[in-house]
């Protein structure tokens, strides 16, 4: 039984995808946006877009679970204060994943590069505060419902940049420091990844062997990234956040908008 239907993944390509996954897990645990690395890599491998989304969800779930657990264990995320966001994120991710599987493949081929590019522009030009008032719990829990529903839906439909969007919106909406905000973003990303993955599994849109191989690499990267983020704080998170997205914005704009190789 082949886990790679109608595809031929060579060993060098597999090793490259694993290396990309490790890097994505490392970056995602610190600044979010790991999907900005893994989705373009999977697309360039010639994998059909629906399988790209499902396989990416599988490997991303490995990494986000590891990073979120690391932040939780270190006390940077308290689930009791975030129940509305957790529930709304799960519902939004399920709806988004169902929609994504019913979109024509040619739509996804055009849609995904545009989303990645717009995510990059948003990250590059938005002002991201590094310091916020320390607080033991988030305020205005009613804000969590639309925030979780919208970002969960987006992650279910496409996904690249979701963790970074969680970081930015949480910093704006709640009086949390950057490190705790990162813990929230990693945890919500895990919820939406897991729920969306379940929808793609039901739809048969997952390449299991490739997804697990990349997921294990992503997990190792997430462990290293989360520990480094906790040790380095905002001095590390902010510059990596901006540097990663700037490089990817230039690359994807050249490739998908200007017809470069």
Secondary structure by P-SEA (a helix, b strand, c coil): ccccccccccaaaaaaaaaaaaaaaaaaaccccccccaaaaaaaacccaaaaaaaaaaaaaaaaaaaaaaaaaaccccccccaaaaaaaaaaaaaaaaaaaaccaaaaaacaaaaaaaaaaaaacbbbbcccccccccccaaaaaaaaaaaaaaaaacccaaaaaaaaaaaacccccaaaaaaaaaaaaaaaaaaaaaaaaaacccaaaaaaaaaaaaaaaaaaaaaaaaacccccaaaaaaaaaaaaaaaaaaccccccc
